[in-house]
Amino acid sequence: MPPSKSSLQSKKNNIVTKYKFSLNLTSSNEIMCRFCNKILKFNEKNGKQTVEEHLFKSAKHQKKKQESIAAQQIQPSIDDSLRIQAKKVMRNPYFSDLAKWITENNIPLSKLDDEKFKWIFKKYHNKDTPCSTNLAKYYVPNLFNSTLDKVREIIQENDICLIVDETSDRLNRYVLNVLVGCLSEKYSKPMLLMVKFLEQPNSSTVQNAILEALERLYLGKAVINYPKLRVILTDMGSYMLKSVDSLKKSGSFINLKHVTCIAHLLHNVCEKIRDENDQINELISSLQNILCKSFQRKQKFKEITGLRIPPNAVITRWGTWLTKAFWYSRNFTSIQQFINQLENKSKIISKVKKLVNNNDLLTNQLISILQYSSIPSAITKLETQGLSIGTQIDILNGIKSELNDFALDKFESLMAKTRDLKEIVSSNDYNYRKLINYLPLVTVDVERSFSLYKRILSDSQTSMNESTIEERNVIQFNKFLDL
């Protein structure tokens, strides 16, 4: 069934509204680029992608846009939310400080409308609480803009690195966060620059998002200084690799290097270790199934073993499966004793009894797994903020020296995918080495921004629109900035 005209027109209106500085609708409802005087084709399936490719990838468009900005001294905006929020209104400092504190601590603004709260505030502070709608409409967007202005003030004309990663939220939306860091011989904490919602996570949408983030960073400047972007740090996803490769091939990013996260590298080594130790993995999953829904078995487990309930391993969290495997190795005798005292009431119990008794393969795996005990602690060290690039490489090489067989083979194959890391580390240029002295090689900061994002989008806040989520995520992550 073909798309309805109203649906197609609505999408056209949305894209024109979002990029109002660059686009407009003609009298025949066609999308036209203001700078190129060109009609852009727009259809239901990939119209948005076509328009964004023209806006962010077309060299001709970028040239005409820069010429127009330089000639007219236009101050361009990035998206519709920034333009709406840019309107300056009279601000109450008390309301501003209150909005800042509430937003940074992830307190719903609706709490201000509670009658009991209003009464307490009036009684003990002799102040009226502001309307939550007023704060959400004016004060929070203004705080968001002030935060971005502070980021621009810190960056100025310095060399920068971007940290880029993607996740999905509880509403199954694809979310890409872009952090920016200032490169120098002193440590500078990365700052959250943009939260971008993607239709699909692929190389094209990621590339467009990176270009949009740079346009936001250099807002109001006639020319985006692409050579200042020295490094992009991502995970090892194929679409991430392809997107950065495309940027490097474009010719604008002449100094750009690409590095993949070394904590992800170690985590992938952990995954290989998990695959090779199938007996331990089966023991962990079987015992978890036995205990998960039975309060009586949990109590019996505590009484017989004298241990706490086994910790759960989140496979996607760096190194947690190995940590759990070490726990099973150290406490196997007590776990075996508990399992043997269970009644054979189910197939899973019979299966796990057979697994833990007279199984030389399991015994050997429980002993050999301990040789990898330094990997989780190394990942934890790499998560520390402010490490020099030399310290990060030393931690990585320390792990490599302890690996052998399949784990070492996996490590070497993954090192080949770290893109330009070897070139960066082996550089003999003194000024360049000073510049990258505190270059982050781990995407832990963007993972922390995702943790804040998930706190913002709680079960009771799922109706929050995308621009509001971005405002709060940027404000909360960057609250260390002195506004």
C-alpha positions as CSV (number, residue, x, y, z in Angstrom):
1,M,0.0,0.0,0.0
2,P,1.6,3.4,-1.0
3,P,2.2,5.9,1.8
4,S,-0.5,8.5,2.3
5,K,0.2,12.1,1.1
6,S,-0.4,13.4,4.6
7,S,2.3,11.0,6.0
8,L,4.8,12.0,3.4
9,Q,4.0,15.7,3.8
10,S,4.4,15.4,7.6
11,K,7.9,13.9,7.1
12,K,8.8,16.7,4.7
13,N,7.7,19.3,7.2
14,N,9.7,17.6,10.0
15,I,13.0,17.5,8.0
16,V,12.5,21.1,6.8
17,T,11.8,22.2,10.4
18,K,14.8,20.4,11.7
19,Y,17.2,22.0,9.2
20,K,15.3,25.2,8.7
21,F,18.5,27.2,8.2
22,S,19.4,25.1,5.1
23,L,16.1,24.0,3.7
24,N,12.7,25.4,2.8
25,L,9.5,24.2,1.1
26,T,8.5,25.5,-2.3
27,S,5.0,26.4,-3.3
28,S,4.7,22.9,-4.8
29,N,5.7,21.4,-1.5
30,E,9.1,20.3,-2.7
31,I,12.2,20.5,-0.5
32,M,14.8,23.0,-1.7
33,C,18.3,23.7,-0.4
34,R,18.7,27.4,0.3
35,F,22.3,27.5,-0.5
36,C,22.4,25.4,-3.7
37,N,19.0,26.4,-5.0
38,K,18.4,22.7,-5.7
39,I,15.3,20.6,-5.3
40,L,16.0,17.5,-3.2
41,K,14.2,14.3,-3.9
42,F,12.3,13.0,-0.9
43,N,10.4,9.7,-0.6
44,E,8.9,7.7,2.2
45,K,11.6,5.1,2.4
46,N,14.9,7.0,2.5
47,G,14.1,10.7,2.0
48,K,15.6,11.8,5.3
49,Q,18.9,10.0,4.6
50,T,19.1,11.5,1.1
51,V,18.6,15.0,2.5
52,E,21.1,14.6,5.2
53,E,23.7,13.2,2.8
54,H,23.3,16.3,0.7
55,L,23.6,18.6,3.8
56,F,26.6,16.9,5.4
57,K,28.5,15.1,2.6
58,S,28.1,17.2,-0.5
59,A,31.3,19.2,-1.0
60,K,29.5,21.6,-3.3
61,H,26.8,22.3,-0.6
62,Q,29.5,22.9,2.1
63,K,31.3,25.3,-0.1
64,K,28.2,27.3,-1.0
65,K,27.1,27.3,2.6
66,Q,30.4,28.7,3.9
67,E,30.5,31.4,1.2
68,S,27.0,32.4,2.2
69,I,27.8,32.5,5.9
70,A,31.0,34.5,5.2
71,A,29.2,37.0,3.0
72,Q,26.1,37.5,5.1
73,Q,27.6,36.9,8.5
74,I,24.8,34.5,9.4
75,Q,24.9,32.7,12.7
76,P,23.7,29.2,11.7
77,S,21.8,26.9,14.1
78,I,22.2,23.1,14.2
79,D,18.7,21.9,14.7
80,D,15.2,23.2,15.5
81,S,15.5,22.6,19.2
82,L,18.6,24.8,19.5
83,R,16.8,27.6,17.5
84,I,13.7,27.5,19.7
85,Q,15.8,27.4,22.8
86,A,18.1,30.3,21.7
87,K,15.4,32.9,22.4
88,K,16.6,35.0,25.4
89,V,14.1,35.9,28.1
90,M,14.4,37.6,31.4
91,R,15.8,35.0,33.9
92,N,15.4,34.8,37.6
93,P,18.8,33.7,39.1
94,Y,17.0,31.7,41.8
95,F,14.9,29.8,39.2
96,S,18.0,29.2,37.1
97,D,20.0,27.8,40.0
98,L,17.0,25.6,41.1
99,A,16.6,24.3,37.5
100,K,20.3,23.5,37.3
101,W,20.3,21.6,40.6
102,I,17.2,19.7,39.8
103,T,18.3,18.7,36.3
104,E,21.8,17.7,37.3
105,N,20.4,15.4,40.0
106,N,17.8,13.8,37.7
107,I,14.8,15.0,39.7
108,P,11.6,15.3,37.7
109,L,10.6,18.9,37.3
110,S,7.0,17.9,38.1
111,K,8.0,17.5,41.8
112,L,7.9,21.3,42.0
113,D,4.2,21.3,41.4
114,D,3.5,19.1,44.5
115,E,1.4,21.2,46.9
116,K,3.1,19.9,50.0
117,F,6.5,20.8,48.6
118,K,5.3,24.3,47.7
119,W,3.9,24.7,51.3
120,I,7.2,23.6,52.9
121,F,9.3,25.8,50.6
122,K,7.1,28.8,51.4
123,K,7.1,28.1,55.1
124,Y,10.8,27.6,55.7
125,H,12.4,29.6,52.9
126,N,9.7,32.2,52.2
127,K,10.0,31.6,48.5
128,D,7.5,30.5,45.9
129,T,8.5,27.5,43.8
130,P,8.5,28.1,40.0
131,C,6.1,26.4,37.7
132,S,7.7,23.2,36.3
133,T,6.4,24.1,32.8
134,N,8.2,27.4,32.9
135,L,11.5,25.8,33.9
136,A,11.1,23.1,31.2
137,K,10.3,25.6,28.5
138,Y,12.9,28.3,29.3
139,Y,15.4,27.6,32.0
140,V,16.5,24.1,31.1
141,P,17.0,24.9,27.4
142,N,18.9,28.0,28.4
143,L,21.1,25.8,30.7
144,F,21.6,23.4,27.8
145,N,22.8,26.2,25.6
146,S,25.0,27.6,28.3
147,T,26.6,24.2,28.7
148,L,27.3,23.9,25.0
149,D,28.8,27.4,25.0
150,K,31.1,26.4,27.8
151,V,32.2,23.4,25.8
152,R,33.0,25.7,22.8
153,E,34.9,28.1,25.1
154,I,37.1,25.2,26.3
155,I,37.7,23.8,22.9
156,Q,38.3,27.1,21.0
157,E,40.9,26.4,18.3
158,N,42.5,23.5,20.1
159,D,43.1,20.0,18.6
160,I,40.3,17.6,19.6
161,C,39.3,14.0,19.8
162,L,35.8,12.6,19.5
163,I,34.5,9.5,21.4
164,V,31.6,7.9,19.6
165,D,29.4,5.0,20.6
166,E,25.9,3.7,20.0
167,T,23.3,1.9,22.2
168,S,19.6,1.2,22.2
169,D,17.2,2.4,24.9
170,R,14.2,0.8,26.6
171,L,12.0,2.1,23.8
172,N,14.2,0.3,21.2
173,R,15.5,3.5,19.8
174,Y,19.1,3.7,18.5
175,V,21.0,6.4,20.4
176,L,24.5,7.7,19.4
177,N,26.4,9.8,21.9
178,V,29.4,12.0,20.8
179,L,31.9,13.2,23.4
180,V,34.6,15.8,22.6
181,G,37.9,16.1,24.4
182,C,40.6,18.7,24.2
183,L,44.1,17.3,23.3
184,S,47.0,18.7,25.2
185,E,49.9,17.6,27.4
186,K,47.6,18.1,30.4
187,Y,44.5,15.9,31.1
188,S,41.1,17.3,30.0
189,K,38.0,15.5,30.8
190,P,35.8,14.6,27.7
191,M,32.5,16.5,27.5
192,L,29.2,15.3,26.1
193,L,28.5,17.2,22.9
194,M,25.5,15.5,21.3
195,V,22.9,12.9,21.8
196,K,21.7,11.7,18.4
197,F,18.7,9.4,17.7
198,L,19.3,7.2,14.6
199,E,16.8,5.6,12.4
200,Q,19.3,2.8,11.8
201,P,22.9,2.3,13.1
202,N,24.9,2.2,9.9
203,S,28.0,3.8,8.5
204,S,26.0,6.6,6.8
205,T,24.0,7.7,9.8
206,V,27.1,7.6,12.1
207,Q,29.1,9.6,9.6
208,N,26.3,12.2,9.3
209,A,26.1,12.4,13.1
210,I,29.8,13.0,13.5
211,L,29.6,15.8,10.9
212,E,26.5,17.3,12.7
213,A,28.4,17.2,16.0
214,L,31.3,19.1,14.5
215,E,28.9,21.7,13.1
216,R,27.4,22.1,16.5
217,L,30.9,22.5,18.1
218,Y,31.9,25.2,15.7
219,L,28.5,26.9,15.7
220,G,28.7,30.5,14.2
221,K,32.1,30.0,12.6
222,A,32.4,30.5,8.8
223,V,34.6,27.5,8.4
224,I,34.7,24.2,10.3
225,N,38.3,23.5,11.0
226,Y,38.4,19.8,10.1
227,P,42.2,19.4,10.5
228,K,41.8,20.1,14.2
229,L,40.0,16.7,14.6
230,R,43.0,14.5,15.4
231,V,41.5,11.2,16.7
232,I,38.1,9.4,16.7
233,L,37.7,6.7,19.3
234,T,35.0,4.0,18.7
235,D,34.3,0.4,19.4
236,M,35.1,-2.3,16.8
237,G,31.7,-2.4,15.1
238,S,32.0,-2.7,11.4
239,Y,29.8,0.3,10.7
240,M,31.9,2.4,13.0
241,L,35.0,1.4,11.2
242,K,33.5,2.1,7.8
243,S,32.1,5.5,8.9
244,V,35.5,6.8,10.1
245,D,37.2,5.3,7.0
246,S,34.8,7.4,4.8
247,L,35.6,10.5,6.7
248,K,39.3,9.9,6.3
249,K,38.9,9.3,2.5
250,S,36.8,12.5,2.1
251,G,40.0,14.7,2.1
252,S,38.8,17.2,4.7
253,F,40.2,15.4,7.7
254,I,43.8,15.4,6.8
255,N,45.1,14.8,10.4
256,L,42.5,12.2,11.4
257,K,43.5,9.0,13.1
258,H,41.1,6.2,14.2
259,V,41.5,4.1,17.4
260,T,39.3,1.4,18.7
261,C,38.6,0.9,22.4
262,I,41.3,-1.4,24.1
263,A,38.9,-2.3,26.9
264,H,36.5,-3.7,24.2
265,L,39.6,-5.6,22.9
266,L,40.2,-7.2,26.4
267,H,36.5,-7.9,26.7
268,N,36.5,-9.8,23.4
269,V,39.4,-11.8,24.7
270,C,37.3,-12.6,27.7
271,E,34.5,-13.8,25.4
272,K,36.9,-16.1,23.6
273,I,38.0,-17.5,27.0
274,R,34.3,-18.1,27.9
275,D,33.7,-20.0,24.6
276,E,36.7,-22.2,25.3
277,N,35.7,-23.0,28.9
278,D,32.3,-24.4,28.0
279,Q,32.0,-26.7,31.1
280,I,32.4,-23.7,33.5
281,N,29.9,-21.7,31.4
282,E,27.4,-24.6,31.6
283,L,27.9,-24.9,35.4
284,I,27.3,-21.1,35.9
285,S,24.1,-21.1,33.8
286,S,22.7,-24.3,35.3
287,L,23.2,-23.2,38.9
288,Q,21.7,-19.8,38.1
289,N,18.6,-21.6,36.7
290,I,18.4,-23.8,39.8
291,L,18.5,-20.9,42.2
292,C,16.7,-18.1,40.4
293,K,13.1,-18.9,41.2
294,S,13.4,-20.9,44.4
295,F,13.7,-19.2,47.7
296,Q,14.1,-22.5,49.6
297,R,17.0,-23.5,47.4
298,K,18.7,-20.1,48.0
299,Q,18.3,-20.6,51.7
300,K,19.7,-24.1,51.5
301,F,22.6,-22.9,49.4
302,K,23.5,-20.3,52.1
303,E,23.3,-22.9,54.9
304,I,25.3,-25.6,53.2
305,T,28.0,-23.5,51.6
306,G,28.2,-20.5,54.0
307,L,28.4,-18.4,50.9
308,R,26.3,-15.6,49.4
309,I,24.1,-16.3,46.3
310,P,26.4,-16.5,43.3
311,P,26.9,-13.1,41.6
312,N,25.1,-12.6,38.3
313,A,27.3,-12.0,35.2
314,V,26.2,-9.4,32.7
315,I,27.9,-10.7,29.5
316,T,27.9,-7.3,27.9
317,R,29.7,-5.7,30.8
318,W,33.5,-5.8,30.4
319,G,35.1,-8.8,32.1
320,T,32.2,-9.7,34.5
321,W,31.9,-13.4,33.2
322,L,35.6,-14.0,34.1
323,T,35.1,-12.5,37.6
324,K,32.2,-14.9,38.1
325,A,34.2,-17.9,36.8
326,F,36.9,-17.1,39.4
327,W,34.3,-17.2,42.1
328,Y,33.1,-20.6,41.0
329,S,36.7,-21.9,40.8
330,R,37.5,-20.7,44.4
331,N,34.3,-22.1,45.9
332,F,33.8,-25.2,43.8
333,T,34.0,-27.7,46.6
334,S,31.2,-26.0,48.6
335,I,29.1,-25.6,45.4
336,Q,29.6,-29.3,44.6
337,Q,28.5,-30.2,48.1
338,F,25.3,-28.2,47.7
339,I,24.4,-29.7,44.3
340,N,24.9,-33.3,45.5
341,Q,22.4,-32.7,48.4
342,L,19.6,-31.6,46.0
343,E,16.8,-34.0,45.2
344,N,16.6,-35.1,41.6
345,K,13.3,-33.4,40.9
346,S,14.1,-32.0,37.5
347,K,16.3,-32.6,34.5
348,I,18.4,-29.6,35.2
349,I,19.4,-30.9,38.6
350,S,20.3,-34.4,37.3
351,K,22.3,-32.7,34.5
352,V,24.3,-30.4,36.8
353,K,25.0,-33.3,39.2
354,K,26.5,-35.3,36.3
355,L,28.5,-32.2,35.4
356,V,30.1,-31.6,38.8
357,N,31.0,-35.2,39.6
358,N,33.8,-37.2,38.0
359,N,34.3,-34.5,35.3
360,D,38.0,-34.1,34.7
361,L,37.4,-31.5,31.9
362,L,35.5,-29.2,34.3
363,T,38.2,-29.7,37.0
364,N,40.9,-28.7,34.5
365,Q,39.0,-25.7,33.3
366,L,38.4,-24.5,36.9
367,I,42.1,-24.6,37.5
368,S,43.3,-23.1,34.3
369,I,40.8,-20.3,34.3
370,L,42.7,-18.7,37.2
371,Q,45.6,-17.8,34.9
372,Y,43.5,-15.0,33.5
373,S,42.8,-13.4,36.9
374,S,44.6,-10.1,35.9
375,I,42.3,-9.3,33.0
376,P,39.3,-7.9,35.0
377,S,41.6,-5.8,37.2
378,A,43.3,-4.5,34.1
379,I,40.0,-3.5,32.6
380,T,39.1,-1.7,35.9
381,K,42.4,0.2,35.8
382,L,41.7,1.3,32.2
383,E,38.4,2.7,33.3
384,T,40.2,5.2,35.5
385,Q,40.0,8.7,34.3
386,G,43.2,10.7,33.5
387,L,45.5,7.9,32.5
388,S,48.3,8.9,30.2
389,I,48.5,7.0,26.9
390,G,51.8,5.4,28.1
391,T,50.1,4.0,31.2
392,Q,47.2,2.6,29.1
393,I,49.6,0.9,26.7
394,D,51.6,-0.5,29.6
395,I,48.5,-2.1,31.1
396,L,47.6,-3.6,27.7
397,N,51.1,-5.0,27.1
398,G,51.1,-6.4,30.6
399,I,48.0,-8.5,29.8
400,K,49.5,-9.6,26.5
401,S,52.6,-11.0,28.2
402,E,50.4,-13.2,30.4
403,L,48.4,-14.7,27.6
404,N,49.1,-17.9,25.6
405,D,47.5,-20.3,23.1
406,F,44.0,-19.3,21.9
407,A,43.8,-16.2,24.1
408,L,47.0,-14.8,22.7
409,D,45.9,-15.5,19.1
410,K,42.6,-13.7,19.8
411,F,44.5,-10.8,21.3
412,E,46.8,-10.5,18.3
413,S,43.9,-10.7,15.8
414,L,42.0,-7.9,17.7
415,M,45.2,-5.7,17.8
416,A,45.2,-5.7,14.1
417,K,41.7,-4.0,14.2
418,T,42.8,-1.2,16.5
419,R,43.3,0.9,13.3
420,D,45.9,3.6,13.8
421,L,46.9,2.8,17.4
422,K,50.4,1.4,16.5
423,E,51.1,4.5,14.3
424,I,50.1,6.9,17.1
425,V,52.1,5.1,19.8
426,S,55.2,4.7,17.7
427,S,55.3,8.3,16.5
428,N,58.7,10.0,17.1
429,D,57.3,13.6,16.7
430,Y,57.9,15.3,20.1
431,N,55.1,17.8,19.7
432,Y,52.6,15.2,18.6
433,R,53.5,12.9,21.5
434,K,52.9,15.9,23.9
435,L,49.6,16.5,22.1
436,I,48.3,13.0,22.6
437,N,49.8,12.5,26.1
438,Y,46.3,12.0,27.7
439,L,44.5,10.6,24.6
440,P,41.8,8.2,25.9
441,L,42.0,4.7,24.5
442,V,38.9,3.5,26.3
443,T,35.2,4.5,25.6
444,V,34.4,4.4,29.3
445,D,33.3,8.0,29.3
446,V,30.7,7.5,26.7
447,E,29.5,4.4,28.5
448,R,29.0,6.6,31.6
449,S,26.9,9.0,29.5
450,F,24.7,6.0,28.5
451,S,24.3,5.1,32.2
452,L,23.0,8.6,32.9
453,Y,20.8,8.4,29.8
454,K,19.2,5.2,31.2
455,R,18.6,6.9,34.5
456,I,16.9,9.8,32.8
457,L,14.6,7.5,30.7
458,S,13.2,5.6,33.7
459,D,9.9,3.7,33.7
460,S,8.0,6.8,34.7
461,Q,9.7,9.1,32.2
462,T,9.3,7.1,28.9
463,S,7.0,9.8,27.4
464,M,9.9,12.4,27.4
465,N,10.7,13.7,24.0
466,E,14.1,13.3,22.3
467,S,15.2,17.0,22.7
468,T,14.4,16.9,26.4
469,I,16.4,13.7,26.9
470,E,19.3,15.3,25.1
471,E,19.2,18.4,27.2
472,R,19.2,16.5,30.4
473,N,21.8,14.0,29.3
474,V,24.2,16.8,28.2
475,I,23.6,18.9,31.4
476,Q,24.0,16.0,33.8
477,F,27.2,14.6,32.2
478,N,28.8,18.0,31.9
479,K,27.9,19.2,35.4
480,F,31.6,19.3,36.3
481,L,31.9,22.4,34.1
482,D,31.9,25.8,35.8
483,L,29.1,27.6,34.1
